[in-house]
Amino acid sequence: KPKYLDLGCGDGALTVKVAGIVDASEVHGVDDDSEALREASRRGLKVYNCDLNRDALPFSDGYFDLATAFEVVEHLENPSHMLREAFRVLRRGGVLVLETPNIAGCASRFLADQLKMALLFRCEVDSLIPPREGRGFNPQSLRLELRQCGFEVYRVLGVSHRPLDMPTPSLLVEEVREGSTSSAPHIVAIARRP
């Protein structure tokens, strides 16, 4: 039974679903939102308040079999730090599953078109694009970031919705091969520590 860590666990609702699917022996969550962590703790997670941009994760090297980060990496100013820490706390052969919006996806292109229209007609732009503190990824840039942090990338998938939220996720998934692009709004990367 795997030891499971959710990076950016929030209130733990999705973490509990994943833990049930993989039949985890231990379930840990890290986040920097104290209120959300209280709820995650009520759901049974062992929780830790961490800033994923700069804090060292409070676990020994190679402790976990599985780590996830669902819609977290795009909010970070320093995603490499979180990925290197995930690499450190995973055992050899341990798996990281990461999901993030695809900046090359349809919604991102729509926002870019809206920005062009706003500039063309001198409209207010602030209402069109929400503020972001982190950075976005496309399939290629996510692969590169994972490799630079030591991971071996197993698969990158384009998905129309977060897979665990859908009753038939296989119908909404496309494999994104090396060097190709995807118009899917989200990407899921499956990587492992060699």
C-alpha positions as YAML, in Angstrom:
chain: A
units: angstrom
residues:
- id: 1
  name: LYS
  ca: [0.00, 0.00, 0.00]
- id: 2
  name: PRO
  ca: [1.49, 3.35, -1.04]
- id: 3
  name: LYS
  ca: [2.42, 6.27, 1.15]
- id: 4
  name: TYR
  ca: [0.73, 9.24, -0.52]
- id: 5
  name: LEU
  ca: [1.51, 12.98, -0.45]
- id: 6
  name: ASP
  ca: [-0.77, 15.64, -1.97]
- id: 7
  name: LEU
  ca: [1.04, 18.92, -2.70]
- id: 8
  name: GLY
  ca: [-1.42, 21.81, -2.40]
- id: 9
  name: CYS
  ca: [-4.09, 19.58, -0.88]
- id: 10
  name: GLY
  ca: [-6.53, 22.39, -0.05]
- id: 11
  name: ASP
  ca: [-9.44, 21.01, 1.97]
- id: 12
  name: GLY
  ca: [-8.44, 17.41, 1.20]
- id: 13
  name: ALA
  ca: [-11.60, 16.42, -0.69]
- id: 14
  name: LEU
  ca: [-9.77, 15.32, -3.85]
- id: 15
  name: THR
  ca: [-6.91, 13.90, -1.78]
- id: 16
  name: VAL
  ca: [-9.31, 11.54, -0.01]
- id: 17
  name: LYS
  ca: [-10.70, 10.35, -3.38]
- id: 18
  name: VAL
  ca: [-7.22, 9.59, -4.71]
- id: 19
  name: ALA
  ca: [-6.20, 7.90, -1.44]
- id: 20
  name: GLY
  ca: [-9.22, 5.60, -1.75]
- id: 21
  name: ILE
  ca: [-8.45, 4.75, -5.38]
- id: 22
  name: VAL
  ca: [-4.81, 3.84, -4.65]
- id: 23
  name: ASP
  ca: [-5.62, 2.29, -1.24]
- id: 24
  name: ALA
  ca: [-2.98, 4.44, 0.46]
- id: 25
  name: SER
  ca: [-1.50, 3.30, 3.76]
- id: 26
  name: GLU
  ca: [-0.66, 6.89, 4.76]
- id: 27
  name: VAL
  ca: [-2.15, 10.14, 3.47]
- id: 28
  name: HIS
  ca: [-0.31, 13.44, 3.93]
- id: 29
  name: GLY
  ca: [-1.20, 16.88, 2.61]
- id: 30
  name: VAL
  ca: [0.68, 20.16, 2.41]
- id: 31
  name: ASP
  ca: [-0.76, 23.59, 1.73]
- id: 32
  name: ASP
  ca: [-0.28, 27.16, 2.91]
- id: 33
  name: ASP
  ca: [-3.97, 27.78, 3.67]
- id: 34
  name: SER
  ca: [-4.51, 27.13, 7.40]
- id: 35
  name: GLU
  ca: [-8.30, 27.08, 7.14]
- id: 36
  name: ALA
  ca: [-8.25, 24.54, 4.30]
- id: 37
  name: LEU
  ca: [-5.74, 22.43, 6.24]
- id: 38
  name: ARG
  ca: [-8.11, 22.29, 9.22]
- id: 39
  name: GLU
  ca: [-10.78, 20.80, 6.96]
- id: 40
  name: ALA
  ca: [-8.25, 18.39, 5.42]
- id: 41
  name: SER
  ca: [-7.27, 17.27, 8.91]
- id: 42
  name: ARG
  ca: [-10.95, 16.61, 9.71]
- id: 43
  name: ARG
  ca: [-11.02, 14.40, 6.60]
- id: 44
  name: GLY
  ca: [-8.19, 12.30, 8.04]
- id: 45
  name: LEU
  ca: [-5.09, 13.72, 6.35]
- id: 46
  name: LYS
  ca: [-1.85, 14.33, 8.21]
- id: 47
  name: VAL
  ca: [-1.41, 18.00, 7.31]
- id: 48
  name: TYR
  ca: [1.53, 20.39, 7.15]
- id: 49
  name: ASN
  ca: [1.55, 24.14, 6.51]
- id: 50
  name: CYS
  ca: [4.20, 24.77, 3.84]
- id: 51
  name: ASP
  ca: [4.96, 27.44, 1.27]
- id: 52
  name: LEU
  ca: [5.63, 25.31, -1.81]
- id: 53
  name: ASN
  ca: [7.63, 28.16, -3.38]
- id: 54
  name: ARG
  ca: [10.39, 28.03, -0.76]
- id: 55
  name: ASP
  ca: [9.88, 25.64, 2.17]
- id: 56
  name: ALA
  ca: [11.60, 22.28, 2.41]
- id: 57
  name: LEU
  ca: [8.99, 19.56, 2.75]
- id: 58
  name: PRO
  ca: [9.02, 18.14, 6.30]
- id: 59
  name: PHE
  ca: [9.68, 14.55, 5.20]
- id: 60
  name: SER
  ca: [12.76, 12.38, 4.85]
- id: 61
  name: ASP
  ca: [14.24, 11.56, 1.46]
- id: 62
  name: GLY
  ca: [12.45, 8.78, -0.41]
- id: 63
  name: TYR
  ca: [9.54, 8.53, 2.04]
- id: 64
  name: PHE
  ca: [6.59, 8.52, -0.41]
- id: 65
  name: ASP
  ca: [5.48, 6.19, -3.18]
- id: 66
  name: LEU
  ca: [3.05, 8.66, -4.77]
- id: 67
  name: ALA
  ca: [2.77, 12.45, -4.89]
- id: 68
  name: THR
  ca: [0.12, 14.54, -6.61]
- id: 69
  name: ALA
  ca: [-0.25, 18.23, -7.38]
- id: 70
  name: PHE
  ca: [-3.65, 19.14, -8.84]
- id: 71
  name: GLU
  ca: [-3.89, 22.72, -10.14]
- id: 72
  name: VAL
  ca: [-0.99, 23.91, -7.98]
- id: 73
  name: VAL
  ca: [2.11, 24.39, -10.13]
- id: 74
  name: GLU
  ca: [0.61, 27.26, -12.16]
- id: 75
  name: HIS
  ca: [0.15, 29.31, -8.97]
- id: 76
  name: LEU
  ca: [3.78, 29.07, -7.92]
- id: 77
  name: GLU
  ca: [6.42, 31.70, -8.53]
- id: 78
  name: ASN
  ca: [9.05, 28.98, -8.21]
- id: 79
  name: PRO
  ca: [7.55, 25.70, -9.47]
- id: 80
  name: SER
  ca: [11.01, 24.13, -9.79]
- id: 81
  name: HIS
  ca: [11.41, 24.25, -6.01]
- id: 82
  name: MET
  ca: [8.23, 22.26, -5.43]
- id: 83
  name: LEU
  ca: [9.16, 19.74, -8.13]
- id: 84
  name: ARG
  ca: [12.68, 19.25, -6.73]
- id: 85
  name: GLU
  ca: [11.22, 18.74, -3.26]
- id: 86
  name: ALA
  ca: [8.69, 16.24, -4.64]
- id: 87
  name: PHE
  ca: [11.57, 14.42, -6.34]
- id: 88
  name: ARG
  ca: [13.50, 14.35, -3.06]
- id: 89
  name: VAL
  ca: [10.67, 12.89, -0.96]
- id: 90
  name: LEU
  ca: [9.67, 10.25, -3.53]
- id: 91
  name: ARG
  ca: [11.38, 6.86, -3.37]
- id: 92
  name: ARG
  ca: [13.18, 5.55, -6.47]
- id: 93
  name: GLY
  ca: [10.38, 4.48, -8.79]
- id: 94
  name: GLY
  ca: [7.92, 6.74, -6.96]
- id: 95
  name: VAL
  ca: [5.32, 8.48, -9.12]
- id: 96
  name: LEU
  ca: [4.29, 12.13, -9.43]
- id: 97
  name: VAL
  ca: [0.92, 12.97, -11.02]
- id: 98
  name: LEU
  ca: [0.59, 16.64, -11.83]
- id: 99
  name: GLU
  ca: [-2.41, 18.42, -13.36]
- id: 100
  name: THR
  ca: [-2.42, 22.02, -14.56]
- id: 101
  name: PRO
  ca: [-4.28, 24.23, -17.03]
- id: 102
  name: ASN
  ca: [-2.83, 24.08, -20.54]
- id: 103
  name: ILE
  ca: [-1.80, 27.57, -21.67]
- id: 104
  name: ALA
  ca: [-1.91, 26.25, -25.24]
- id: 105
  name: GLY
  ca: [-5.50, 25.10, -24.74]
- id: 106
  name: CYS
  ca: [-8.68, 26.51, -26.25]
- id: 107
  name: ALA
  ca: [-9.57, 28.67, -23.25]
- id: 108
  name: SER
  ca: [-6.13, 30.29, -23.22]
- id: 109
  name: ARG
  ca: [-6.36, 31.10, -26.92]
- id: 110
  name: PHE
  ca: [-9.83, 32.57, -26.32]
- id: 111
  name: LEU
  ca: [-8.42, 34.86, -23.60]
- id: 112
  name: ALA
  ca: [-5.60, 35.91, -25.92]
- id: 113
  name: ASP
  ca: [-8.17, 36.82, -28.59]
- id: 114
  name: GLN
  ca: [-10.14, 38.80, -25.99]
- id: 115
  name: LEU
  ca: [-6.98, 40.69, -25.05]
- id: 116
  name: LYS
  ca: [-6.34, 41.54, -28.71]
- id: 117
  name: MET
  ca: [-9.90, 42.84, -29.03]
- id: 118
  name: ALA
  ca: [-9.55, 44.92, -25.86]
- id: 119
  name: LEU
  ca: [-6.35, 46.48, -27.16]
- id: 120
  name: LEU
  ca: [-7.83, 47.07, -30.60]
- id: 121
  name: PHE
  ca: [-10.91, 48.81, -29.21]
- id: 122
  name: ARG
  ca: [-9.10, 50.35, -26.21]
- id: 123
  name: CYS
  ca: [-11.33, 48.56, -23.70]
- id: 124
  name: GLU
  ca: [-10.51, 47.80, -20.10]
- id: 125
  name: VAL
  ca: [-8.27, 44.75, -20.01]
- id: 126
  name: ASP
  ca: [-8.36, 44.13, -16.25]
- id: 127
  name: SER
  ca: [-11.82, 42.59, -16.38]
- id: 128
  name: LEU
  ca: [-10.80, 40.11, -19.08]
- id: 129
  name: ILE
  ca: [-7.75, 38.45, -17.54]
- id: 130
  name: PRO
  ca: [-7.58, 37.47, -13.88]
- id: 131
  name: PRO
  ca: [-4.36, 38.29, -12.02]
- id: 132
  name: ARG
  ca: [-1.88, 35.41, -11.75]
- id: 133
  name: GLU
  ca: [1.03, 35.10, -9.45]
- id: 134
  name: GLY
  ca: [2.59, 32.02, -11.05]
- id: 135
  name: ARG
  ca: [3.21, 30.82, -14.56]
- id: 136
  name: GLY
  ca: [1.50, 28.59, -17.04]
- id: 137
  name: PHE
  ca: [2.61, 25.48, -18.85]
- id: 138
  name: ASN
  ca: [1.95, 23.75, -22.14]
- id: 139
  name: PRO
  ca: [2.76, 20.05, -22.67]
- id: 140
  name: GLN
  ca: [6.30, 20.74, -23.88]
- id: 141
  name: SER
  ca: [7.24, 23.23, -21.16]
- id: 142
  name: LEU
  ca: [5.85, 20.93, -18.45]
- id: 143
  name: ARG
  ca: [7.87, 17.99, -19.81]
- id: 144
  name: LEU
  ca: [11.00, 20.14, -19.82]
- id: 145
  name: GLU
  ca: [10.42, 21.42, -16.27]
- id: 146
  name: LEU
  ca: [9.91, 17.90, -14.94]
- id: 147
  name: ARG
  ca: [13.04, 16.60, -16.67]
- id: 148
  name: GLN
  ca: [15.13, 19.50, -15.39]
- id: 149
  name: CYS
  ca: [14.03, 18.56, -11.86]
- id: 150
  name: GLY
  ca: [15.20, 14.96, -12.35]
- id: 151
  name: PHE
  ca: [11.97, 13.20, -13.29]
- id: 152
  name: GLU
  ca: [11.50, 10.68, -16.05]
- id: 153
  name: VAL
  ca: [8.28, 11.67, -17.84]
- id: 154
  name: TYR
  ca: [6.10, 8.65, -18.48]
- id: 155
  name: ARG
  ca: [3.06, 10.27, -20.14]
- id: 156
  name: VAL
  ca: [1.49, 13.66, -20.77]
- id: 157
  name: LEU
  ca: [-2.25, 13.72, -21.36]
- id: 158
  name: GLY
  ca: [-4.61, 16.44, -22.54]
- id: 159
  name: VAL
  ca: [-7.90, 16.30, -20.65]
- id: 160
  name: SER
  ca: [-11.18, 18.11, -21.03]
- id: 161
  name: HIS
  ca: [-11.93, 17.95, -17.31]
- id: 162
  name: ARG
  ca: [-10.12, 16.81, -14.22]
- id: 163
  name: PRO
  ca: [-10.22, 13.02, -14.62]
- id: 164
  name: LEU
  ca: [-11.45, 12.16, -11.12]
- id: 165
  name: ASP
  ca: [-14.45, 14.46, -11.50]
- id: 166
  name: MET
  ca: [-15.85, 12.58, -14.48]
- id: 167
  name: PRO
  ca: [-17.65, 9.20, -14.59]
- id: 168
  name: THR
  ca: [-15.94, 8.12, -17.84]
- id: 169
  name: PRO
  ca: [-12.58, 9.90, -17.91]
- id: 170
  name: SER
  ca: [-11.12, 7.74, -20.69]
- id: 171
  name: LEU
  ca: [-13.46, 9.44, -23.18]
- id: 172
  name: LEU
  ca: [-11.98, 12.84, -22.33]
- id: 173
  name: VAL
  ca: [-8.28, 12.01, -22.55]
- id: 174
  name: GLU
  ca: [-5.79, 12.33, -25.39]
- id: 175
  name: GLU
  ca: [-2.14, 11.40, -25.20]
- id: 176
  name: VAL
  ca: [0.14, 14.32, -26.06]
- id: 177
  name: ARG
  ca: [3.19, 12.88, -27.76]
- id: 178
  name: GLU
  ca: [6.65, 14.42, -27.53]
- id: 179
  name: GLY
  ca: [6.83, 17.57, -29.67]
- id: 180
  name: SER
  ca: [3.08, 17.77, -30.31]
- id: 181
  name: THR
  ca: [0.54, 20.19, -28.93]
- id: 182
  name: SER
  ca: [-2.89, 19.82, -27.42]
- id: 183
  name: SER
  ca: [-5.92, 22.08, -27.43]
- id: 184
  name: ALA
  ca: [-7.27, 20.42, -24.28]
- id: 185
  name: PRO
  ca: [-7.86, 22.89, -21.44]
- id: 186
  name: HIS
  ca: [-5.86, 20.82, -18.92]
- id: 187
  name: ILE
  ca: [-2.76, 18.66, -19.01]
- id: 188
  name: VAL
  ca: [-1.84, 15.78, -16.75]
- id: 189
  name: ALA
  ca: [1.76, 14.63, -16.49]
- id: 190
  name: ILE
  ca: [2.74, 11.29, -15.03]
- id: 191
  name: ALA
  ca: [6.40, 11.17, -14.08]
- id: 192
  name: ARG
  ca: [8.59, 9.00, -11.90]
- id: 193
  name: ARG
  ca: [11.77, 9.27, -9.94]
- id: 194
  name: PRO
  ca: [14.28, 6.99, -11.71]
...
